[in-house]
Amino acid sequence: MSFVDHLEELRWHIIRALGSIFVFALVAFFNKSFVYGTLILGPSKPDFWTYRMLCKVGEFLNAPDLCIKELNFTLQSREMTAQFTMHITQSFVVGLVIAFPYAFWEIWRFVRPGLLPGERRISKGAVFFVSILFLIGIFFGYYIVSPLAINFLVNYQLDPSILNEFDIASYISLLVMTVLACGIMFQLPMVIFALSKLGVVTPAFLKSYRRHSYLVILIVAAIITPSPDMFSQLLVAIPLFLLYEISITISGRVMRQREKDLLEFEQNGKID
C-alpha cells in the first residue's frame, strides 16, 4: 500500500472508532435518568454499594467508623446552560468508556499488520488485555477510589458554620477525572510490556527499584484517597502493588523472548 492508501485506511479506522463512541454517547444521552440518577450521582448517596459494603466490613471488624451513613453536602447548578452542556459532555464520556474496547480494536487493526511475526506473537491478545485492564481500572475508580475521596472531601469542614454546597460541575469533574485516571493507571502492565519490547526497562531494573516504586505508589494512594485512615490508602495501594509485580513478570517474559529471538538469529540467521 502507498502512503496515501495507508492514510485512507487509518481514516476509516478512526471514523469507525469515533462512530462507536458517538453511538454509545447517544444511548447514554437518551437514558438520562439512569446515567445521572444511578450512575453519576450514585457515589453521592449514602445507599451506594460501596458505602453499604463498608458498613458490613465495619460490623465484621468491629470498626463502626468505617460505616458511612451520611454525606454532608448538597449539589447545585449555578449556570443556566450548565446542566444541558453537562448532559452532552458526560454522555460522550460514558460513550468513550463503553466503546473503548471496540475503538482500541479498530486502531489495533491498523497497527498490527506492520508488526514483525515475533512481535505479533508476543502481542497476541493485546486488545483483550488492554480492554480488561481499562475496565477493571474504571470499576476500581468508580467503586473504590471515588467514594472514598468524595466521602472525605464532603465531610471535611473547617468550621460547622460552613455549608458544603458544591457546584454539580465540580462533583462530576472529580468523579470523571478519578475514574478515568484509574483506567489509565491500570495500563501499567501494558506500558511496561511496550518499554520492555523497546529495551528501555528490564526485570532487573524493576526489581532494583521495587522499594522506591512502592513508596511512590503509597504516595499516589495517599493523594488519590485524601482520607487519612490507613485502610482506605491500602485499599488503593494493594492493587497497584499487584500491578507492579505483574509488570515485572511481563517484562521478564519479554526479555526471555528477546534472548530466544537473538539466539535463533545467531544460529539460523533469521527470526521466526
N, C-alpha and C positions, 0 to 999 in steps of 0.2 A: 504494500500500500504506500502511496505517496504521502507526503507531509499533509497536503490538503485533505486527502482521504482520512488520515488519522484525526484531523481536526473535526471533520464531519462526523466521524464515528463517536468521538468524545462528546460532541454537541448533543447527539441523540441520547447518549447515556445520561448526561446531565439533565436533559429535558425529562426523561423518564423518571429520574430520581426526584427532581423537583415536582413533577406531576404527582408522584405518590404522596409527597408531603402535602401538596395542595388538596388532594382528595381527602386525606385523613383530617386536615385542618377544617374542611367543610363539614365533615361528620362531627367534629368537636364543636364547631360553631352552632350547628343546629341541635346540639344536645347540651345547651347552656346549663340547664338545671343540674345535670349530673356532673359536668365538668367543673362548675363553680361550687354548687351546693354540697357535693360529695367529695370531689377530688381535690380541688384547690383549697377550699375552706375547711376541709377535713381536719388538718392539724391545728386549727384554731378552736376546735370544740373539745370539751373535756371527755366526751364519749368516743374520741378517736381510738382506733385499735391499739396503738402504741401505749396510750395512757392507761387503757384498761389492762394491758399486759403488765405494765409496770406496777399497777396496784396488786396484781396477783403475785408478782415476784416479791413485792414488798411484804405481802402477807406471809409468803413462804419463808423469807429470810428474816422475818420479824423486824422489818425496817419500814415503818409507816411513812417516812419522809419520801420514799420513792413513789408513793401514790400521788398522782396529780388529779385533784378534784375540781380545781378552779383555775381559769386563765383570766388574769385580771387586766382585761383590755377590751376596747371596742374599735371597730373598723369604720372609717368614714371615707366618703368620696368628696373631695373639695373642689373639683373642677367639673364644668358642665359636660365636657366630652370625655372625661376620664373613663367612665365605665364602658362606653361604646368602643373607644380605642383599645382599652384593655381586653375587651371581648375578642377583638380581631387578632391582636398580637399574641395573646395566650393560646388562642386556637391554633395558631401556627406553631407555637412551642409544643403543644400536645401532638400536633401532626408530625413534627420532627421526631419526637421520641418514639411514636408508634411506627413511623415509616423508616426509622433508622436502619433496621436490618436489610430491607429491600434497597434503600438508597445506597448503602455501602456496597451491597452486592452488585449493583449496576456499575459503580466506579471500579470495583474489583474486576469485573468482566472486561473492562478496558485495559487494566494494568496487567492482568495475569498472562496474556499471550506474549508479553515482552520479557517474561522471566525465563531463565535457563531451566532445563529439565530438573536439575538438582534443586534449584530454588522453588520450583513448582511442587516438588515432592515434600520439601520441608515446610512450605507454607500451605500445605493441604489443610483445609478446614479453617482457614483464616477468617472467612466471613462468619462462620458459626461461632468461633471463639470471641471475635471482636464484638459480635452482637450480644452474645451471652454475658460477657463481662460488662458491656454497656448497660444492659437491662438490670443486671444484678446491682450495679452501682446506682442506677436510678432508684430501684426499690430500697436499697440501703439508705440513700439520701432522703427519700420520702418518708420511710417508716422509722428510721433511727435518728439520723442527724438533725433533720429539720424540726421534728417535735421537741427534741432536747434543746435546740437553740431557741426555738420560739418560746418554750416554757420558761427558760431562764430570762430571756430579754423582756417578756411581758410582765413577769413577776418581780423584776428588778426596779426598785424605786429609791430615789434619793430621799424622798420625804412623802409620808402618806397623803399630804395635801395635793401632790402632783398626780393628775389623772393620766392614765395611758390611753390616749385616743389617737390611733395611728391612721395614716392615710392608707387606703387599700393598695395603692401602688407600692408603698414601702414594704408591706407584708408580702405581696406577690413577688417582688424583686428578691427579697430574702429567700423565699421558698424556691423560686426557679433557679437562682444562682447556686444555692446549696445543692439542689438535686442534680443539676447539670454538671457541677464541679465534681460530685461523687461519680457520676457516669464517666467522666473523663479520667478521673483519678484511678478508676478500676481498670484502665487500659495499660497500667504499668507493665504487666507481663508481656503484652504485645510490643510495647515500646522497647523493653529490654531485648525482646526477640530481634527486632529490627536493628538495634545498636550492636547486638552480638553478631548478626549477619555481616554488618559493616566492619566488624573488628574493633569497634570503639570500646566495648566493655567485655570483660571476661568473668567467668565464675570466681576466679581467684580475686579479682578486683572487688566484686560484690561482697565476697566473704570478708575481705580485709577491712571493708568499710561498713560491716554489718552494725557494729555498735553505734557508729556515727549516724547511720540511716535510721536506726531505732530511736535515737534521740530526736532526730528531725521529725519522725512520724509522731512521736509523743507531743512535740511542739505543735505540729499541724493539727493533731487531735484536740489539743487544748484551745487552739484558735477556732476550729470548726465548732466545737462544743464549748461555748463560753461558761457553761455550768461548772462551778468549782469542785463538784464531787468527783472522786476518782472513778466511780462506777461508770459514769457517762463517758469519761475520757477513754477508759479501757474498752468500752463498748464500740467506740470508733476506731481505736488503735489496733485492736486484735486482728480485724480483717485486713488492715494494711500490713501488719506483720506477716500474715499468711501470704498476701500477695507478693511481698518481697522475697519470701522463701521460695515461692513458686517461680518467681523470676530467676532466681539462682539456678534452679533445676532446668528451666528452659534454656538459659544461657549455656549451661553445661552440655545440653543436648546439641545445641547449635555448634559448639566448639568441637564436639566429637565428630559431628558430620563433616565439619570443615577439614579436620585431620584425616578422616576417611577419604574425602574427595582428593586431598593433596596426595595421599598415598597411592590412590588409583591413578592419578595423573602421572606420578613418578614411575609407576610400573607399566602403564598402558599408553601413556601419552595423551590420555583423554579422560574426561569425567563423564560417567553415565548420566 
